[in-house]
């Protein structure tokens, strides 16, 4: 385990149109940002609505819905890799006419 982060969510700030109805329940996607410095309240994590590719490209403002703090870490946080991503095809050599 890399870290434990406690967060507090302001439910009034949640955009109800972003609720995803799934087969096993309702879901809401968040992004957690861990900062190097702590706020005056001792928080060093922010929680905001996950942005779509279009929102990121349009540089839309993030909608912050909560904050928190890292309460434990083993010092080794790694980037998660999706298990269901298709394998990339190997590059194909092409003979160019020049």
matplotlib code that plots the C-alpha trace (Angstrom):
import matplotlib.pyplot as plt

x = [0.0, 1.4, -0.6, -3.8, -5.5, -8.5, -10.9, -14.0, -16.5, -18.9, -22.0, -23.7, -21.0, -21.5, -22.9, -25.8, -25.5, -22.1, -23.5, -22.8, -25.5, -23.6, -24.7, -23.7, -24.7, -24.2, -20.7, -19.1, -15.5, -13.1, -9.5, -7.3, -4.3, -1.6, 0.4, 3.9, 2.9, 0.1, -2.5, -3.1, -5.6, -3.1, -4.6, -2.3, -4.9, -7.6, -10.5, -12.2, -14.5, -12.7, -12.5, -13.2, -10.6, -12.6, -12.7, -8.9, -8.2, -10.5, -8.6, -11.9, -11.6, -11.5, -14.5, -13.1, -15.5, -13.3, -10.0, -8.0, -4.6, -2.2, -2.3, 0.2, 2.6, 5.3, 7.2, 6.5, 3.5, 3.5, 1.4, -1.5, -1.7, -5.0, -5.3, -7.9, -5.9, -5.2, -1.6, 0.1, 1.1, 4.8, 6.1, 6.2, 9.3, 8.5, 10.9, 10.8, 11.7, 14.4]
y = [0.0, 3.4, 5.9, 6.6, 9.9, 11.0, 13.4, 15.3, 15.9, 18.8, 17.0, 20.3, 21.0, 17.7, 18.1, 15.6, 15.3, 13.6, 10.7, 7.5, 4.8, 1.5, -2.1, -2.4, 1.1, 4.8, 6.3, 9.7, 10.3, 12.4, 13.3, 13.7, 16.0, 15.7, 18.8, 19.2, 21.9, 21.9, 24.6, 26.6, 23.9, 21.1, 19.8, 18.7, 17.0, 18.4, 16.6, 17.8, 16.6, 14.5, 16.5, 15.2, 15.4, 18.3, 20.2, 19.7, 20.9, 23.9, 24.7, 24.7, 25.6, 22.7, 22.3, 21.6, 19.5, 18.7, 18.5, 16.2, 15.1, 12.3, 10.4, 7.6, 6.8, 4.1, 6.6, 4.6, 5.8, 4.5, 5.3, 2.8, 1.0, -0.2, -4.0, -3.8, -1.7, -3.5, -4.2, -1.8, -3.3, -3.6, -1.0, -2.1, -1.4, 0.5, 0.9, 4.5, 5.4, 7.9]
z = [0.0, -1.0, 1.0, 3.0, 2.4, 4.4, 2.5, 3.3, 0.5, 0.3, -1.1, -2.0, -4.5, -6.4, -9.9, -10.0, -13.8, -13.3, -11.4, -13.4, -13.1, -13.1, -13.0, -9.3, -8.1, -8.7, -9.1, -9.1, -10.5, -8.5, -9.0, -5.9, -6.0, -3.3, -2.7, -1.4, 1.0, 3.6, 3.9, 7.1, 8.1, 7.7, 4.5, 1.6, -0.7, -2.9, -4.4, -7.6, -10.3, -12.9, -16.1, -19.5, -22.3, -23.8, -20.5, -20.0, -23.6, -23.1, -19.9, -17.9, -14.2, -11.8, -9.5, -6.1, -3.9, -0.9, 0.7, 2.9, 4.2, 3.7, 7.0, 6.1, 3.3, 2.8, 0.6, -2.5, -4.6, -8.1, -11.2, -11.6, -14.9, -16.3, -16.7, -19.5, -22.0, -25.2, -25.9, -28.3, -31.6, -32.3, -34.7, -38.3, -40.4, -43.6, -46.6, -47.7, -51.3, -50.2]

ax = plt.figure().add_subplot(projection="3d")
ax.plot(x, y, z, "-o")
ax.set_aspect("equal")
plt.show()
